[in-house]
Amino acid sequence: MEINTTTFNNIYSKYKESALKHRRFKHKDIDSLLRTHSEKGKLNISQIGKSFEGRAIYEVQYGEGEKKVMLWSQMHGDEPTATMALFDLFNFLNGANDDYEEIRQLLRSKLNIHFIPMLNPDGAERYTRRTAQGIDMNRDARAGHTVEGALLRARAAEIAPQYGFNLHDQNIYYNVPDTKNPVSISLLAPAYNESRAINSVRENAMKIAAGMNEILQEYIPNAVAKYDDTYTPRGFGDNFQSWDASTVLIESGGLKGDPEKQEIRKLNFIIILNALVQIAEGSYTRFDKQAYEAIPFNASQLHDIVIRNIKVGRDSLAFLTDLAIRRVESTVGRDFFVRGKIEDMGDLKESFGYEEIAEDGLQFIPAKVATVMVDSVAQLSPTQAFDLLKQGFMAVKVKQVGASPEASLHTLPLHFFSQSRFYLPITADFGGTANFYIGNANGDLKYAIMNGYLIDLTKGLDNKVILKNRVH
């Protein structure tokens, strides 16, 4: 059964779960969705255990076939992209009376699929990697010190799957080697021993991953890589491979203009559904393991912004350098803000940026704190804030801050502060904040690097760039 990209696009458009729009959804969100799916009767949904803090962990089962497949997502609480895709898939599997029933019938008759859509609900509640115990669950396959890891081991022992899908997010700064292309999806057929030997189980995983890469190249050419295949005796993917389940790791990476990973969510849906179809048919065997081996490994050369050959400092102390900037997220409830910092400086010829500046005659220009004070952030419109930014002011004092942490978040291109003083850097420092201007020798401002965001002052504020800032 060959499914083309048009069909995949139509399926996804019809069955995307509209209730999940942002990465920081909570356990109660998926709990309510699963209750709705349970009422429809096509998916068998059961509570298989509880997290360390007592949140329910669910398993979703579909199909009556002989080939057993396990998929588990969000064992790291801050890696939710595939979880959203699984709920899109649940909508599809619960569908009826459309042109896609042949696909469902194939999956129902050939496969026995077991999904665990949120394995670490305590971590998801905090949007943190580790469990409530402070343990990295993906390093707990051997010891079983976490209740969640022990549960996954127990389910694997009981189900004895022939195929496994380990679903994760990787950081957005991996790139395809020697290119500025972000890696949007990483794939891996994990090693099952120290020598990284290839037996029939791992070779089948390689072939499944090669099938995923084939369709991914239709959507994101030259944006796929392999994850590090160093054997990890504590890792679940490595252990599932050793337990005779042909296991593929899917890592959701980065894509410019997709901060909430909604496009990458779609890619997850497509490659998982395509792989399930190929497993059901056995058609993944047409791929050669060399097609998998040809996928390059992740490089780590990418930053949010790279500025090349910028003059920093004055007079005899001035020097030319490259600057690399990254933004670090901090979670506030269901939202977040960022802190931009200078991640590296020096000769960065081998580094790349989602955005890059490489022009002659540019220099670092310090930002200023405005002398005016406003009552609240709401007092300034985006246009007024941008006008201040163009005048060289990057920080404004505010009298009132919202009562809740969420109320302190804003999307204006300025820093707001309520304490007595706010400090802006006077030069570029390694590890320092990324708040400065870039201009010419006459002091004319051309770009603002505001909290790690690049704003072209000659073009106006780009409404497609959503700034995630917080009142200090």
N, C-alpha and C positions, 0 to 999 in steps of 0.2 A: 504494500500500500504506500504509494508515494504521495506525500502531502506537500503541496507547494507553499511558497511564502504568502501568496494571496489568501489561501485557505486558512493558514495559521493566523494571519492578521484578522480575518473575519471572525474566527473563533474567539480570539482574544478580545476583540472589540465587543463581542456579544456577552462574554462571560466574565469580564474583569469585575472583581469585587469592589464596588464603589464605596463601601464603608471604610476601606483601608486606603488612605491617601497619603499618609505621612509615616515616617519610619518609627516614631516613638509611640506606637499603639501599645495598649496594655493587655494583661491577661483577661480582664473582663470583656474587652472588645472581641477577642476570639471566642471566649466562652459563649457569648450571645449568638455569634455566627454559627457555632457548632450546634447549638440547640435548634436553630432554624433548620440546619441541614438534617439533623436527626429526625425532625418531623416529616421530612420528605421521603424517608425510608429507603433511599437507594444506597446510602452510605451507612455502614455499621459503625457507630460511634460509641466508644466506651471509655470510662475513666480507668486508667491502668495504674495510677499511683498518685502521690502527692509530692510536691517539692518540700524542701527543708522547712519552709515557712507555711506549708499547708495548702498551697495552691494546687488545684487539680491539674494533672497531666493526662492528656487525652491521646487516644489512638483512633485513627480513621481507617477502616478496612473497606476494600472494594474488590469485587471479582471472585470467581470460583475456580480459577484455573490452577494448573499444576506448578507454574513458575512463580516462586515466591520472591517478592520484592519488598525491601524496607527503605523508607526515606525518612530522615529525621532532620529537623531544622531548629535553629536558634538555640543550640546548646551553649552558645555565647549570646547573652541577652541583648547585646548591642549589634547583632548581626541578623536583621529581620527581613532582608530583601526576599529571600526564598520563601519565607513564611507567607508573605503577601501572595507570591506566585502559587503556592499550594492552595490558598483559598480561592484563587481564580480557577485552579484546576478542579477543586471541589464543586464549584458552580457548573463547570462543564460536565463533570461526571453525573451531576444531578439533573442535567438537562434532558429534554425529550422533544419529540415532534419537530425535528429540524433535519438538516442535510448531513448531520455528523453522527447519526446513530450507528453507522457501520464501524466507526472508530471505537465507540463505546462498547459495542458488541464484541469486537476483537479483544479489547482489554478485559472485559468481563469473563470471556470464555477461556482466555489463555493465561491470565495473570491472577495472582492473589496478592494484592498490594496492601501494605501496612504503612500508613503515614503517622509520624509523631510531629505535629506542626509547631509546637513550642515546648522544647524539652527543658528550658531553663526559665520558667515564668518569674522567678524571683529576680533574676538578672534583668529580664525584660522590664519589670516594674521600675527598676532603677536606671535602665538603659546602660548597664555595665556588662563587661565581658564575663566576669566570674559569677559563681553561685553565691547565695547568701552566706555560705561558709567561707567564702574567700578563695575557693579552689577553682582552677581552670578545669572545667569538666572534660575538655578534650585531651587532658593529660591524666585522666582517671580511669582509662579502660582496663588497666592492669589491676589497680588496687581496689577500686570501687569504694572510695572514701565518701563520695557524695551519694545521697539517696537517688539523685537523678541519673548519675552515671551507672550506679548499680542496677537501676531499673532498665536502662538501655541494654546493659549486658544480659539481664534476665530475659528481656523480650527477644533478643537475638538468639539466645539459647533455645527458647521455646519455639520460635517461628522457623529457625534454621533457613534463612533466606539464601537463594542462589545469587541475588543481586542486591546491591546497596547503593544509596545515594546520600552522601554526607554534605550537607548544605550550609554554606558559610558566607561571610563577607570578608574581603581583604581590604587593606587601606587603599585609598584612591591614588597613591603615589607610585604604584608600580607602572612601568612602561614596557612596551615591546622593545627589546634591546636595540640600542643605537637609533631609536626614533623618539619623537615626542608624542607618539600615540599612547594614550592611557590604556592599560589592560582593563577592558570592561568585564571580561569573564576569564578566569583561570580554571583550568581543568587539571586533574591529576588522577592517575591510577596508582594509588599508594603502594609503596614497597611492603612486603610481608616479612622481610628479613634484612639483616644488616648488609648483605651483598647485593641487595636490590635485584634478586633473581626474578626471572619471568617464567612462571608456570602457566598452566592453561587458565587458571582463575584470574590471575592478573592480566594475562593477554586478552581475555574477554573484556575486562574493564578498559584496556587500552583501545580496543575496537569500538566499544560504546562511546568512549570519549572522542575518538576520531569521527564517528557519526555526528556527534554534537558539533564538533568544529566545522564539519562540512556545511551544516546549515547556518552556523554563526557567521561564516564568511559571506553569506548572502546579506546579512544584516550589518555586521561590523567588520568589514575586511581589515586585516592587519591590526586587530585589537584583541586578539586572543593569545594567551600564553599558558605555559605549564607552571604549576606551583612547585616549590622545592620538593624533591622526592627523597630527601634524606629519611632513612628509616627512623621512626619514632616508636619505641616499644610501648610507650604509655598512651599513644594516640588511638582513637577509635577507628579511623579509616584504615590504619595499618593492621589493627587487630581484626576488623571485619574481613579484610583481605586474607588474613591467616586462618579465619574461620570458614573459608571456602565460599565467601560471598564476593562475587566480582563487583568491586566497589569503586565508584567514581566520586571524587571530591569536586564540588562546584563552588568556586569562590567568586562572589560578586564584587567587582572592583569599581572603577570610576568611569564617568563619561561626562564630558564638558556640557554644562547646561542642565545637568540632571542631579541636583543635590539630594533630592529625595529618592533617587534611584528607581523612578517609575519606569523608565525605558529599560533599565537592566532587569527589573522585575518581569517585564514582558519577555525578555530574552530567556530568563529562567523558565517561565511557563512553556515557551516554545521548545527549548531543548529537552526539558523533562518529558513533556508529552511525546515528542518525537522519539526519545530514547525508549519510552514505554512501548510505543508502537513497534519499534525495531526489536525489542526484546520479545514481545508477544509473537512476532512473525519469525524471529530468529534471523532477521535480515542484517543485523549488525555484524554478522560473521563475514559479510562481503568486504568489510574494511580490513586493511592490513595494519599490523602493529607499527610498521614503518611510517604510516600516515600520522600516527600519534607521536612517534619519536621526532618527527619533523617539526612539531610545534615548538617554538622557542620557549626557554624558561623566562620567567619574570626577571626584569631588571628593576632597579630601584633608583632611578635617576630623575624622577619627576617632582615638581614643586607646583604650588599654585601660581607663583610669578617668578620669572627669572629676568633680571635686569643686567644687561651686559655693558661693560666698559663705562661705568658711571663714575664721575669725579666726586670724591668724598673729602671733606675738610677744606681748609683755606690756606692760601699762601704757600709757605715752604712745607707745611704739613699735609698738603693735599696729595691724594693718590688716586689712581684708577683701579677699579675692582669690579667684579661681578657680584651680584646679590641674589640670593635665593630666599623666597618667602613662602611660608606655609601658615595655614590657619588651623587652629586647634579648637574643637568644639567642646562646649560645656553644656550639659543638659539642665534644663529648668522645666520640670513637669513634662508636658508633651511637646515642648519647644526647646530651643537651644540658642546660645549666642556663641560668638567666636572670639578668639584672641589671635591676632596676627603677629608673627615674630620673624625675625631674620634667622633663618634656619642654617644658612651657610654663606660664606663670602670668600673671595679669592678667585682663583682660576677655575671657573665652572663651565668650561667648554663642553664637557661631557654631560652636563646637566640640562634638563629641559623644563619648560613651564607650560601649564595649561594656557597661560598668557605670557608673552615675552615682549620685552622692550630692547631694541638693539639699534640705537641711533647715535650718531656722532654728536659730541659737544654737550651731552647732558650732565647735570650735576645735582647732587643732593642739596635740598633746600629745607631748613627746619620749618615746622608748622608753628602757628601761634595760637594762644588761647584768647578768645574773644573777651573784650572788656565789658560787654553787656551781660546781663543775667535775665533768664526767662523764668516764668512761674512754673512751667511744666513743659515736657517734650511736645505735648499737643499744641503748644502755642506757635510752633514753627511748622510751616508747610514744607513739603519736599523742595519746592522751588526756592523758598527763603533759605533753607538749609544749604542747598547747592550754591546759592549766591554767596553765602558766608565762606563756603569751602573754596570757591574760586578766588576769593579775596585773601586767601592764605590762613584762614581761621579753621582749625580742626577740632576745637573743644569749646564748649559753652557751659557755663554754670547754670544749674537749675535749682529752683527753690524747693520744689515738691517732687517726691518720688512716689510711685504707686505703692499701695499698702502691701500688695502681694509680690512675690518674686517675679511672676509672669508680667506684672504691670511695668516692671523696669525694662522690659525688652522693647526695642524699637528698630525701625528699618531706615532711619535717616542717615545721611552721609556725614555724620558728626559724632564726636564723643560728647556725652553729657555727663556732668559730674556734680555731686552735691557736697563733697568735702571741701575743706578750705582751699586746697590747691590741686592742680592737675599738672603732671609733668609730661612733656613731650620731648622726644630725643633731639639733641642738638647735632648728633652725628650718627652714622651707621655703626651699630655695635653688634657683634655676633651674639645671638640669643636675645637681643633687645627687641622692643616693640616695633612693629612695622607701621609707623605713623609719620609720614614725611611727604614732601613734595619733590617732584623732579622737574627741573626747568633748564634754562640756558644760562650762559655766563652773565647775562644782563639781569638775571633774577626773575625773568618771566616764567610763570607757572604753566606747565603743560600737562602734567599728570599728578594726581594725588594717590598716594598709597595709604589708604585710610583703613586701619585695623586689618591690614592684609588684603584688602580689596583694591583692585586697580580701577581708577576712574579717570577717563580721558576728559580733561577739563575743556577741551576744544569742541567736544561733541555733545555736551549735555549729559544729564544723568540717564543712564541706560536702565529703563524700567524692567528689563528682563533680568537684571542682576538684583537679587533680593539680599539686602544687607542684613546681617543678624548681629545686632549690637545690643549692649546693655548699659544702663545708666550706672556710672561708677559711684 
